[in-house]
Protein backbone atom coordinates (compact mmCIF):
# COMPACT_ATOMS: atom_id res chain seq x y z
CA UNK A 1 0.00 0.00 0.00
CA UNK A 2 1.42 3.38 -1.00
CA UNK A 3 2.12 6.15 1.50
CA UNK A 4 -0.50 8.46 -0.01
CA UNK A 5 -3.11 5.72 0.19
CA UNK A 6 -2.47 5.13 3.88
CA UNK A 7 -2.61 8.84 4.70
CA UNK A 8 -5.78 9.27 2.62
CA UNK A 9 -7.44 6.32 4.36
CA UNK A 10 -6.55 7.80 7.76
CA UNK A 11 -7.95 11.21 6.85
CA UNK A 12 -11.14 9.65 5.45
CA UNK A 13 -11.71 7.71 8.67
CA UNK A 14 -11.23 10.87 10.72
CA UNK A 15 -13.59 12.80 8.44
CA UNK A 16 -16.18 10.04 8.84
CA UNK A 17 -15.99 10.46 12.61
CA UNK A 18 -16.47 14.21 12.10
CA UNK A 19 -19.77 13.65 10.28
CA UNK A 20 -21.31 11.09 12.63
CA UNK A 21 -24.70 12.35 13.80
CA UNK A 22 -25.87 11.98 17.38
CA UNK A 23 -29.01 13.37 19.03
CA UNK A 24 -27.96 14.12 22.60
CA UNK A 25 -31.47 15.19 23.60
CA UNK A 26 -34.91 15.57 22.06
CA UNK A 27 -37.28 17.47 24.34
CA UNK A 28 -40.18 15.31 23.20
CA UNK A 29 -38.66 12.88 25.73
CA UNK A 30 -38.91 15.43 28.55
CA UNK A 31 -38.02 18.99 29.50
CA UNK A 32 -34.48 20.23 29.73
CA UNK A 33 -33.52 21.68 33.10
CA UNK A 34 -34.72 25.17 33.95
CA UNK A 35 -32.31 25.39 36.91
CA UNK A 36 -29.08 27.24 36.12
CA UNK A 37 -27.37 25.60 39.10
CA UNK A 38 -28.37 22.09 38.00
CA UNK A 39 -28.38 22.11 34.17
CA UNK A 40 -29.06 19.06 32.03
CA UNK A 41 -25.60 17.58 31.45
CA UNK A 42 -24.24 15.72 28.42
CA UNK A 43 -20.83 14.64 27.10
CA UNK A 44 -20.37 15.49 23.43
CA UNK A 45 -19.10 12.96 20.91
CA UNK A 46 -16.74 13.64 18.01
CA UNK A 47 -19.07 14.59 15.15
CA UNK A 48 -22.52 16.16 15.24
CA UNK A 49 -24.44 16.48 18.51
CA UNK A 50 -28.01 17.64 18.00
CA UNK A 51 -29.86 19.30 20.87
CA UNK A 52 -33.58 19.53 20.07
CA UNK A 53 -35.54 21.66 22.51
CA UNK A 54 -38.30 24.21 22.97
CA UNK A 55 -38.85 27.34 25.08
CA UNK A 56 -41.74 29.79 25.46
CA UNK A 57 -42.98 32.68 27.62
CA UNK A 58 -39.78 33.19 29.59
CA UNK A 59 -39.06 29.47 29.94
CA UNK A 60 -35.36 28.70 30.43
CA UNK A 61 -33.28 25.79 29.15
CA UNK A 62 -29.92 25.22 30.84
CA UNK A 63 -27.55 22.66 29.33
CA UNK A 64 -24.01 21.75 30.46
CA UNK A 65 -21.99 20.21 27.64
CA UNK A 66 -18.58 18.60 28.06
CA UNK A 67 -16.10 18.73 25.18
CA UNK A 68 -13.91 15.67 25.89
CA UNK A 69 -10.13 15.65 26.14
CA UNK A 70 -8.39 15.62 22.77
CA UNK A 71 -11.32 17.34 21.05
CA UNK A 72 -12.59 20.83 20.36
CA UNK A 73 -15.92 22.53 19.69
CA UNK A 74 -15.78 24.07 16.21
CA UNK A 75 -19.41 24.93 15.40
CA UNK A 76 -22.88 25.38 16.81
CA UNK A 77 -25.12 25.24 13.77
CA UNK A 78 -28.76 26.27 13.98
CA UNK A 79 -30.33 23.37 12.10
CA UNK A 80 -33.93 24.53 12.46
CA UNK A 81 -36.03 27.22 14.14
CA UNK A 82 -39.83 27.28 14.37
CA UNK A 83 -41.63 30.18 16.05
CA UNK A 84 -43.81 33.20 15.31
CA UNK A 85 -41.21 35.17 17.28
CA UNK A 86 -38.22 36.02 15.15
CA UNK A 87 -35.47 35.64 17.73
CA UNK A 88 -34.50 33.63 20.78
CA UNK A 89 -31.51 34.06 23.09
CA UNK A 90 -28.51 31.88 23.87
CA UNK A 91 -25.72 32.66 26.32
CA UNK A 92 -22.81 30.60 27.60
CA UNK A 93 -20.26 30.34 30.37
CA UNK A 94 -17.40 27.96 30.98
CA UNK A 95 -18.15 25.62 33.86
CA UNK A 96 -20.72 23.13 35.09
CA UNK A 97 -23.34 25.71 36.13
CA UNK A 98 -24.59 29.11 35.00
CA UNK A 99 -23.65 31.67 37.63
CA UNK A 100 -25.66 34.61 36.27
CA UNK A 101 -29.45 34.92 36.80
CA UNK A 102 -31.81 35.53 33.90
CA UNK A 103 -32.80 38.87 35.42
CA UNK A 104 -30.05 41.29 36.40
CA UNK A 105 -27.43 39.46 34.33
CA UNK A 106 -23.89 40.81 34.46
CA UNK A 107 -22.94 40.37 30.82
CA UNK A 108 -19.24 40.71 31.67
CA UNK A 109 -19.45 37.32 33.41
CA UNK A 110 -20.67 35.57 30.25
CA UNK A 111 -18.26 33.92 27.87
CA UNK A 112 -20.57 35.09 25.09
CA UNK A 113 -24.15 35.33 23.81
CA UNK A 114 -26.24 35.99 20.70
CA UNK A 115 -29.78 35.95 19.32
CA UNK A 116 -30.83 33.33 16.82
CA UNK A 117 -33.84 32.70 14.62
CA UNK A 118 -35.38 34.18 11.50
CA UNK A 119 -34.60 37.69 12.78
CA UNK A 120 -31.14 36.83 14.09
CA UNK A 121 -28.76 34.10 13.02
CA UNK A 122 -30.96 32.16 10.60
CA UNK A 123 -31.17 28.36 10.22
CA UNK A 124 -28.06 26.98 8.56
CA UNK A 125 -25.85 29.51 10.35
CA UNK A 126 -22.93 28.58 12.60
CA UNK A 127 -23.66 30.73 15.67
CA UNK A 128 -20.58 29.82 17.73
CA UNK A 129 -18.59 32.77 16.39
CA UNK A 130 -21.65 35.01 16.90
CA UNK A 131 -21.73 33.98 20.55
CA UNK A 132 -18.04 34.81 20.84
CA UNK A 133 -18.63 38.42 19.75
CA UNK A 134 -21.52 39.26 22.13
CA UNK A 135 -21.08 42.91 23.19
CA UNK A 136 -19.70 43.32 26.71
CA UNK A 137 -19.05 39.58 27.21
CA UNK A 138 -15.62 38.03 27.70
CA UNK A 139 -15.56 36.83 24.10
CA UNK A 140 -13.62 34.12 22.31
CA UNK A 141 -12.51 32.93 18.88
CA UNK A 142 -13.58 29.39 17.91
CA UNK A 143 -12.72 26.61 18.20
CA UNK A 144 -13.20 26.09 21.93
CA UNK A 145 -10.91 23.60 23.70
CA UNK A 146 -11.87 20.61 25.81
CA UNK A 147 -13.81 21.80 28.87
CA UNK A 148 -17.34 21.97 30.26
CA UNK A 149 -19.58 24.77 28.97
CA UNK A 150 -23.06 25.71 30.18
CA UNK A 151 -25.64 27.25 27.85
CA UNK A 152 -28.68 29.37 28.70
CA UNK A 153 -31.44 29.32 26.07
CA UNK A 154 -34.53 31.50 26.45
CA UNK A 155 -37.60 32.81 24.61
CA UNK A 156 -39.71 35.57 26.19
CA UNK A 157 -42.57 35.23 23.70
CA UNK A 158 -44.28 32.41 21.83
CA UNK A 159 -43.34 28.75 21.69
CA UNK A 160 -40.00 28.32 19.94
CA UNK A 161 -38.68 24.95 18.78
CA UNK A 162 -35.00 24.76 17.96
CA UNK A 163 -32.39 22.25 16.82
CA UNK A 164 -28.78 23.13 17.57
CA UNK A 165 -25.92 21.00 16.27
CA UNK A 166 -22.78 21.12 18.41
CA UNK A 167 -19.94 19.97 16.15
CA UNK A 168 -16.86 18.46 17.81
CA UNK A 169 -13.66 17.40 16.02
CA UNK A 170 -10.34 15.98 17.21
CA UNK A 171 -7.71 18.57 18.08
CA UNK A 172 -5.15 19.08 15.29
CA UNK A 173 -2.56 17.24 17.39
CA UNK A 174 -4.87 14.20 17.47
CA UNK A 175 -5.21 14.24 13.66
CA UNK A 176 -1.46 14.58 13.31
CA UNK A 177 -0.84 11.72 15.72
CA UNK A 178 -3.19 9.48 13.73
CA UNK A 179 -1.41 10.34 10.47
CA UNK A 180 2.02 9.84 12.01
CA UNK A 181 0.92 6.47 13.40
CA UNK A 182 -0.18 5.44 9.92
CA UNK A 183 3.13 6.62 8.47
CA UNK A 184 5.05 4.71 11.14
CA UNK A 185 3.11 1.53 10.42
CA UNK A 186 3.74 1.91 6.69
CA UNK A 187 7.47 2.50 7.25
CA UNK A 188 7.69 -0.63 9.36
CA UNK A 189 5.89 -2.72 6.74
CA UNK A 190 8.10 -1.43 3.94
CA UNK A 191 11.26 -2.16 5.91
CA UNK A 192 10.01 -5.60 6.85
CA UNK A 193 9.18 -6.42 3.24
CA UNK A 194 12.64 -5.34 2.05
CA UNK A 195 14.39 -7.41 4.70
CA UNK A 196 12.22 -10.52 4.37
CA UNK A 197 13.86 -11.93 1.19
CA UNK A 198 17.38 -11.34 2.64
CA UNK A 199 16.45 -13.02 5.93
CA UNK A 200 14.99 -16.01 4.09
CA UNK A 201 18.15 -16.31 2.00
CA UNK A 202 20.39 -16.15 5.06
CA UNK A 203 18.36 -18.82 6.82
CA UNK A 204 18.27 -21.16 3.84
CA UNK A 205 20.49 -24.31 4.22
Backbone as CSV, one residue per row, in Angstrom:
resi,resn,N_x,N_y,N_z,CA_x,CA_y,CA_z,C_x,C_y,C_z
1,UNK,0.844,-1.191,0.000,0.000,0.000,0.000,0.884,1.247,0.000
2,UNK,0.615,2.190,-0.892,1.419,3.380,-1.005,1.182,4.328,0.166
3,UNK,2.196,5.175,0.401,2.123,6.146,1.498,0.880,7.018,1.383
4,UNK,0.644,7.554,0.190,-0.498,8.459,-0.006,-1.813,7.755,0.292
5,UNK,-1.890,6.477,-0.042,-3.112,5.718,0.189,-3.386,5.567,1.676
6,UNK,-2.320,5.285,2.439,-2.466,5.127,3.882,-2.910,6.440,4.524
7,UNK,-2.253,7.534,4.136,-2.609,8.836,4.697,-4.043,9.202,4.338
8,UNK,-4.420,8.949,3.063,-5.779,9.267,2.623,-6.803,8.457,3.401
9,UNK,-6.516,7.176,3.620,-7.441,6.320,4.360,-7.597,6.815,5.793
10,UNK,-6.497,7.270,6.394,-6.551,7.797,7.756,-7.406,9.055,7.817
11,UNK,-7.190,9.965,6.870,-7.954,11.208,6.850,-9.433,10.951,6.587
12,UNK,-9.738,9.980,5.736,-11.138,9.647,5.452,-11.820,9.114,6.705
13,UNK,-11.120,8.268,7.451,-11.711,7.707,8.672,-11.959,8.798,9.704
14,UNK,-11.044,9.771,9.794,-11.233,10.872,10.718,-12.376,11.768,10.272
15,UNK,-12.489,11.985,8.971,-13.586,12.801,8.444,-14.923,12.118,8.682
16,UNK,-14.942,10.786,8.589,-16.180,10.045,8.840,-16.623,10.230,10.286
17,UNK,-15.655,10.218,11.207,-15.990,10.457,12.612,-16.555,11.854,12.792
18,UNK,-16.013,12.811,12.023,-16.473,14.209,12.099,-17.939,14.350,11.713
19,UNK,-18.419,13.494,10.795,-19.768,13.653,10.283,-20.793,12.753,10.978
20,UNK,-20.366,11.963,11.936,-21.309,11.093,12.628,-22.350,11.929,13.377
21,UNK,-23.607,11.600,13.165,-24.697,12.353,13.800,-25.117,11.671,15.097
22,UNK,-25.452,12.500,16.083,-25.871,11.977,17.377,-26.843,12.971,17.998
23,UNK,-28.039,12.521,18.343,-29.005,13.371,19.027,-28.774,13.198,20.524
24,UNK,-28.243,14.238,21.169,-27.961,14.117,22.602,-29.224,14.300,23.432
25,UNK,-30.202,15.051,22.887,-31.470,15.194,23.596,-32.543,15.695,22.645
26,UNK,-33.731,15.102,22.774,-34.914,15.570,22.061,-35.971,15.838,23.125
27,UNK,-36.415,17.085,23.232,-37.284,17.472,24.344,-38.668,16.840,24.265
28,UNK,-38.951,16.111,23.210,-40.178,15.312,23.199,-40.089,14.203,24.244
29,UNK,-38.860,13.907,24.694,-38.661,12.882,25.729,-38.736,13.462,27.137
30,UNK,-38.865,14.777,27.245,-38.915,15.429,28.548,-38.259,16.793,28.490
31,UNK,-38.549,17.629,29.477,-38.016,18.989,29.496,-36.545,19.005,29.893
32,UNK,-35.824,19.928,29.269,-34.480,20.226,29.733,-34.579,21.013,31.038
33,UNK,-33.513,21.016,31.796,-33.521,21.679,33.098,-33.746,23.187,32.949
34,UNK,-34.539,23.730,33.870,-34.720,25.172,33.951,-33.956,25.776,35.113
35,UNK,-33.083,24.974,35.735,-32.310,25.386,36.906,-30.866,25.647,36.480
36,UNK,-30.431,26.892,36.570,-29.081,27.237,36.118,-27.991,26.603,36.986
37,UNK,-28.349,26.227,38.203,-27.374,25.597,39.098,-27.367,24.073,38.983
38,UNK,-28.315,23.540,38.237,-28.374,22.092,37.998,-28.821,21.841,36.554
39,UNK,-27.995,22.257,35.579,-28.380,22.112,34.169,-28.401,20.651,33.729
40,UNK,-29.127,20.388,32.653,-29.063,19.060,32.027,-27.653,18.884,31.479
41,UNK,-27.021,17.760,31.780,-25.603,17.577,31.451,-25.408,16.446,30.444
42,UNK,-24.541,16.695,29.457,-24.236,15.716,28.425,-22.760,15.810,28.054
43,UNK,-22.193,14.676,27.639,-20.832,14.640,27.102,-20.946,14.549,25.585
44,UNK,-20.298,15.459,24.887,-20.367,15.493,23.435,-19.463,14.434,22.817
45,UNK,-19.893,13.906,21.683,-19.097,12.961,20.912,-18.402,13.693,19.775
46,UNK,-17.338,13.104,19.232,-16.742,13.642,18.013,-17.763,13.490,16.894
47,UNK,-18.040,14.583,16.191,-19.066,14.592,15.153,-20.172,15.558,15.503
48,UNK,-21.372,15.301,14.999,-22.522,16.156,15.236,-23.259,15.731,16.495
49,UNK,-23.690,16.722,17.271,-24.441,16.478,18.508,-25.653,17.391,18.500
50,UNK,-26.802,16.835,18.140,-28.011,17.645,18.000,-28.760,17.762,19.321
51,UNK,-29.058,18.995,19.693,-29.862,19.296,20.873,-31.176,19.869,20.366
52,UNK,-32.262,19.135,20.576,-33.581,19.533,20.071,-34.437,19.915,21.267
53,UNK,-34.800,21.186,21.341,-35.536,21.659,22.509,-36.603,22.668,22.146
54,UNK,-37.266,23.197,23.175,-38.299,24.214,22.974,-38.382,25.087,24.215
55,UNK,-38.685,26.377,23.989,-38.855,27.337,25.075,-39.987,28.289,24.707
56,UNK,-40.643,28.850,25.711,-41.744,29.794,25.460,-42.027,30.599,26.718
57,UNK,-42.480,31.857,26.518,-42.976,32.679,27.622,-42.037,32.832,28.789
58,UNK,-40.747,33.025,28.518,-39.779,33.193,29.594,-39.215,31.891,30.124
59,UNK,-39.612,30.768,29.529,-39.057,29.474,29.941,-37.559,29.450,29.671
60,UNK,-36.818,28.767,30.542,-35.363,28.704,30.434,-34.919,27.265,30.207
61,UNK,-33.962,27.079,29.323,-33.283,25.792,29.154,-31.828,25.999,29.531
62,UNK,-31.331,25.173,30.473,-29.916,25.218,30.845,-29.292,23.856,30.541
63,UNK,-28.189,23.887,29.773,-27.548,22.655,29.330,-26.042,22.766,29.537
64,UNK,-25.459,21.813,30.254,-24.012,21.750,30.457,-23.442,20.691,29.519
65,UNK,-22.547,21.098,28.648,-21.988,20.208,27.640,-20.481,20.081,27.830
66,UNK,-20.005,18.853,27.879,-18.581,18.596,28.056,-17.941,18.260,26.718
67,UNK,-16.937,19.056,26.334,-16.099,18.730,25.175,-14.969,17.862,25.705
68,UNK,-14.870,16.596,25.276,-13.913,15.671,25.887,-12.461,16.005,25.557
69,UNK,-11.565,15.455,26.350,-10.129,15.655,26.137,-9.733,15.208,24.735
70,UNK,-8.848,15.954,24.105,-8.386,15.617,22.767,-9.315,16.078,21.665
71,UNK,-10.347,16.867,22.034,-11.315,17.340,21.046,-11.543,18.826,21.225
72,UNK,-12.257,19.423,20.275,-12.585,20.834,20.362,-13.935,21.103,19.716
73,UNK,-14.623,22.125,20.225,-15.922,22.530,19.691,-15.681,23.547,18.584
74,UNK,-16.067,23.206,17.354,-15.781,24.072,16.213,-17.002,24.832,15.712
75,UNK,-18.203,24.300,15.923,-19.407,24.930,15.396,-20.591,24.691,16.329
76,UNK,-21.529,25.622,16.301,-22.884,25.378,16.810,-23.805,25.840,15.683
77,UNK,-24.304,24.908,14.931,-25.123,25.239,13.769,-26.600,25.192,14.129
78,UNK,-27.308,26.256,13.798,-28.757,26.271,13.981,-29.373,25.484,12.833
79,UNK,-29.779,24.254,13.134,-30.326,23.368,12.103,-31.733,23.806,11.719
80,UNK,-32.558,24.114,12.734,-33.934,24.529,12.455,-34.432,25.448,13.558
81,UNK,-35.432,26.259,13.204,-36.025,27.218,14.138,-37.481,27.399,13.739
82,UNK,-38.408,27.145,14.665,-39.834,27.279,14.368,-40.498,28.100,15.458
83,UNK,-40.974,29.300,15.087,-41.633,30.178,16.052,-42.225,31.365,15.306
84,UNK,-43.300,31.953,15.869,-43.814,33.202,15.307,-42.952,34.374,15.770
85,UNK,-42.177,34.172,16.837,-41.212,35.174,17.276,-39.919,34.991,16.492
86,UNK,-39.336,36.093,16.066,-38.217,36.019,15.146,-36.890,35.666,15.803
87,UNK,-36.756,35.913,17.087,-35.469,35.643,17.728,-35.643,34.978,19.091
88,UNK,-34.651,34.181,19.439,-34.503,33.631,20.783,-33.081,33.957,21.236
89,UNK,-32.795,33.679,22.493,-31.515,34.065,23.088,-30.730,32.837,23.505
90,UNK,-29.397,32.908,23.332,-28.513,31.881,23.875,-27.278,32.559,24.451
91,UNK,-26.928,32.172,25.684,-25.716,32.661,26.321,-24.912,31.484,26.826
92,UNK,-23.637,31.705,27.112,-22.814,30.598,27.597,-21.755,31.083,28.574
93,UNK,-21.376,30.159,29.436,-20.264,30.337,30.365,-19.446,29.061,30.372
94,UNK,-18.191,29.168,30.763,-17.404,27.961,30.976,-17.644,27.485,32.399
95,UNK,-17.886,26.177,32.548,-18.147,25.619,33.863,-19.384,24.750,33.861
96,UNK,-19.647,24.110,34.980,-20.724,23.128,35.088,-22.063,23.735,35.460
97,UNK,-22.095,25.029,35.801,-23.337,25.710,36.135,-23.339,27.080,35.465
98,UNK,-24.497,27.742,35.526,-24.592,29.108,34.998,-24.708,30.039,36.192
99,UNK,-23.710,30.874,36.402,-23.651,31.670,37.629,-24.545,32.900,37.591
100,UNK,-24.895,33.375,36.399,-25.663,34.607,36.273,-27.163,34.326,36.187
101,UNK,-27.992,35.103,36.888,-29.447,34.922,36.802,-29.982,35.477,35.487
102,UNK,-31.188,35.061,35.137,-31.810,35.531,33.900,-32.239,36.989,33.986
103,UNK,-32.464,37.470,35.193,-32.802,38.874,35.424,-31.661,39.511,36.210
104,UNK,-31.176,40.642,35.737,-30.047,41.285,36.398,-28.725,40.652,36.014
105,UNK,-28.647,40.127,34.805,-27.430,39.458,34.329,-26.272,40.448,34.194
106,UNK,-25.118,40.062,34.704,-23.886,40.810,34.461,-23.235,40.210,33.218
107,UNK,-23.407,40.899,32.101,-22.936,40.369,30.816,-21.431,40.107,30.828
108,UNK,-20.686,40.870,31.615,-19.237,40.709,31.670,-18.827,39.344,32.212
109,UNK,-19.746,38.654,32.878,-19.451,37.321,33.411,-19.817,36.210,32.429
110,UNK,-20.350,36.576,31.275,-20.669,35.573,30.250,-19.478,35.402,29.325
111,UNK,-19.284,34.166,28.872,-18.257,33.916,27.867,-18.708,34.523,26.538
112,UNK,-20.021,34.495,26.296,-20.571,35.094,25.087,-22.067,34.882,25.019
113,UNK,-22.704,35.496,24.010,-24.146,35.327,23.814,-24.516,35.826,22.426
114,UNK,-25.707,35.461,21.961,-26.235,35.985,20.704,-27.728,35.721,20.642
115,UNK,-28.375,36.247,19.618,-29.777,35.952,19.319,-29.816,35.115,18.044
116,UNK,-30.732,34.180,17.993,-30.829,33.332,16.816,-32.284,33.170,16.407
117,UNK,-32.496,32.846,15.154,-33.844,32.704,14.617,-33.974,33.446,13.303
118,UNK,-35.175,33.551,12.804,-35.383,34.185,11.505,-34.993,35.657,11.502
119,UNK,-35.000,36.296,12.684,-34.604,37.693,12.780,-33.207,37.871,13.336
120,UNK,-32.524,36.785,13.599,-31.144,36.828,14.090,-30.277,35.973,13.199
121,UNK,-29.518,35.065,13.802,-28.759,34.097,13.019,-29.740,33.047,12.509
122,UNK,-29.934,33.007,11.205,-30.962,32.161,10.597,-30.537,30.700,10.544
123,UNK,-31.506,29.773,10.359,-31.169,28.362,10.218,-30.108,28.143,9.133
124,UNK,-29.188,27.236,9.449,-28.060,26.976,8.561,-26.822,27.742,8.952
125,UNK,-26.964,28.666,9.916,-25.845,29.505,10.353,-25.089,28.851,11.503
126,UNK,-23.764,28.957,11.455,-22.932,28.583,12.598,-22.931,29.772,13.553
127,UNK,-23.524,29.602,14.737,-23.659,30.726,15.671,-22.560,30.766,16.731
128,UNK,-21.612,29.830,16.696,-20.576,29.820,17.729,-19.749,31.098,17.680
129,UNK,-19.367,31.535,16.483,-18.592,32.768,16.389,-19.440,33.988,16.745
130,UNK,-20.759,33.927,16.475,-21.652,35.015,16.896,-21.666,35.135,18.419
131,UNK,-21.744,33.986,19.089,-21.733,33.976,20.553,-20.440,34.617,21.068
132,UNK,-19.338,34.306,20.402,-18.035,34.808,20.836,-17.854,36.305,20.701
133,UNK,-18.759,36.965,19.943,-18.635,38.419,19.748,-19.749,39.192,20.449
134,UNK,-20.465,38.569,21.385,-21.516,39.258,22.127,-20.960,40.490,22.844
135,UNK,-21.583,41.654,22.639,-21.083,42.915,23.189,-21.024,42.878,24.716
136,UNK,-19.866,43.237,25.261,-19.697,43.316,26.712,-19.320,42.015,27.376
137,UNK,-19.411,40.888,26.647,-19.046,39.585,27.211,-17.534,39.376,27.102
138,UNK,-17.056,38.303,27.701,-15.621,38.025,27.695,-15.112,37.772,26.279
139,UNK,-15.903,37.061,25.486,-15.563,36.828,24.100,-14.560,35.700,23.887
140,UNK,-14.555,35.187,22.671,-13.620,34.122,22.306,-13.612,33.977,20.789
141,UNK,-12.605,33.274,20.304,-12.510,32.933,18.885,-12.540,31.415,18.776
142,UNK,-13.525,30.849,18.057,-13.576,29.393,17.913,-12.323,28.880,17.196
143,UNK,-11.989,27.612,17.416,-12.719,26.610,18.199,-12.462,26.739,19.698
144,UNK,-13.346,26.100,20.478,-13.199,26.085,21.929,-12.571,24.768,22.365
145,UNK,-11.611,24.817,23.287,-10.912,23.600,23.699,-11.748,22.721,24.615
146,UNK,-11.200,21.543,24.911,-11.867,20.605,25.807,-12.136,21.257,27.155
147,UNK,-13.384,21.207,27.594,-13.813,21.803,28.873,-15.313,21.565,28.992
148,UNK,-15.891,22.015,30.084,-17.336,21.975,30.256,-17.890,23.380,30.065
149,UNK,-18.953,23.488,29.269,-19.578,24.773,28.971,-21.072,24.670,29.259
150,UNK,-21.628,25.703,29.882,-23.056,25.705,30.178,-23.756,26.777,29.341
151,UNK,-24.889,26.376,28.751,-25.638,27.245,27.847,-26.993,27.592,28.458
152,UNK,-27.392,28.838,28.251,-28.684,29.373,28.698,-29.465,29.738,27.437
153,UNK,-30.608,29.092,27.241,-31.444,29.322,26.067,-32.805,29.811,26.551
154,UNK,-33.310,30.887,25.932,-34.533,31.498,26.445,-35.344,32.141,25.320
155,UNK,-36.672,32.113,25.491,-37.602,32.812,24.607,-38.638,33.494,25.496
156,UNK,-38.763,34.820,25.365,-39.711,35.565,26.193,-41.132,35.512,25.638
157,UNK,-41.265,35.193,24.340,-42.573,35.233,23.704,-43.177,33.863,23.457
158,UNK,-43.544,33.617,22.209,-44.284,32.410,21.829,-43.396,31.168,21.817
159,UNK,-44.041,30.025,21.742,-43.336,28.751,21.688,-42.303,28.756,20.566
160,UNK,-41.092,28.388,20.913,-39.996,28.319,19.945,-39.365,26.931,20.013
161,UNK,-39.331,26.257,18.885,-38.684,24.947,18.783,-37.381,25.121,18.018
162,UNK,-36.322,24.573,18.570,-34.995,24.762,17.963,-34.235,23.439,17.898
163,UNK,-33.313,23.383,16.957,-32.394,22.250,16.823,-31.002,22.834,16.633
164,UNK,-30.145,22.637,17.620,-28.775,23.133,17.570,-27.823,21.957,17.446
165,UNK,-26.892,22.061,16.502,-25.919,20.995,16.265,-24.547,21.452,16.773
166,UNK,-24.081,20.822,17.838,-22.778,21.116,18.414,-21.752,20.185,17.753
167,UNK,-20.868,20.763,16.955,-19.935,19.969,16.150,-18.578,19.913,16.841
168,UNK,-18.122,18.695,17.108,-16.862,18.462,17.808,-15.925,17.679,16.885
169,UNK,-14.667,18.095,16.827,-13.664,17.400,16.023,-12.439,17.129,16.888
170,UNK,-11.588,16.180,16.477,-10.335,15.983,17.207,-9.465,17.230,17.104
171,UNK,-8.670,17.486,18.157,-7.709,18.571,18.079,-6.712,18.277,16.964
172,UNK,-6.121,19.310,16.365,-5.148,19.076,15.286,-4.052,18.103,15.681
173,UNK,-3.604,18.152,16.939,-2.558,17.237,17.394,-3.020,15.791,17.306
174,UNK,-4.330,15.561,17.546,-4.869,14.202,17.468,-4.882,13.708,16.026
175,UNK,-5.248,14.594,15.081,-5.213,14.238,13.664,-3.782,13.910,13.250
176,UNK,-2.852,14.778,13.685,-1.457,14.580,13.306,-0.928,13.271,13.863
177,UNK,-1.285,12.963,15.112,-0.836,11.718,15.723,-1.354,10.517,14.942
178,UNK,-2.620,10.587,14.504,-3.187,9.479,13.728,-2.448,9.300,12.409
179,UNK,-2.126,10.416,11.742,-1.407,10.337,10.471,0.000,9.797,10.689
180,UNK,0.668,10.310,11.736,2.025,9.838,12.014,2.042,8.359,12.370
181,UNK,1.012,7.900,13.077,0.918,6.474,13.402,0.788,5.644,12.133
182,UNK,-0.022,6.144,11.190,-0.183,5.437,9.917,1.125,5.415,9.146
183,UNK,1.838,6.547,9.161,3.129,6.623,8.468,4.124,5.667,9.109
184,UNK,4.140,5.617,10.450,5.049,4.715,11.142,4.766,3.261,10.810
185,UNK,3.472,2.905,10.764,3.112,1.529,10.425,3.537,1.193,9.004
186,UNK,3.358,2.139,8.085,3.744,1.913,6.691,5.250,1.758,6.563
187,UNK,6.005,2.594,7.288,7.473,2.503,7.253,7.947,1.143,7.752
188,UNK,7.336,0.678,8.814,7.691,-0.634,9.360,7.423,-1.740,8.344
189,UNK,6.244,-1.691,7.712,5.891,-2.720,6.741,6.840,-2.715,5.553
190,UNK,7.186,-1.519,5.078,8.099,-1.430,3.941,9.464,-2.014,4.292
191,UNK,9.965,-1.655,5.480,11.263,-2.163,5.911,11.233,-3.675,6.062
192,UNK,10.139,-4.166,6.644,10.007,-5.604,6.853,9.974,-6.353,5.522
193,UNK,9.272,-5.778,4.537,9.177,-6.422,3.239,10.520,-6.434,2.517
194,UNK,11.335,-5.373,2.680,12.641,-5.337,2.046,13.586,-6.342,2.674
195,UNK,13.479,-6.516,3.991,14.393,-7.412,4.697,13.987,-8.869,4.599
196,UNK,12.697,-9.138,4.358,12.216,-10.520,4.369,12.961,-11.421,3.395
197,UNK,13.138,-11.036,2.111,13.864,-11.926,1.188,15.292,-12.184,1.646
198,UNK,15.986,-11.175,2.183,17.376,-11.343,2.639,17.415,-12.290,3.818
199,UNK,16.461,-12.148,4.757,16.448,-13.023,5.929,16.169,-14.464,5.519
200,UNK,15.270,-14.653,4.547,14.991,-16.009,4.088,16.215,-16.627,3.424
201,UNK,16.939,-15.798,2.678,18.149,-16.308,2.002,19.220,-16.681,3.003
202,UNK,19.374,-15.853,4.053,20.392,-16.153,5.061,20.066,-17.385,5.862
203,UNK,18.776,-17.678,6.023,18.357,-18.822,6.820,18.312,-20.116,6.022
204,UNK,18.385,-19.963,4.694,18.274,-21.159,3.836,19.512,-22.042,4.047
205,UNK,19.345,-23.379,4.026,20.486,-24.314,4.223,21.443,-24.260,3.032
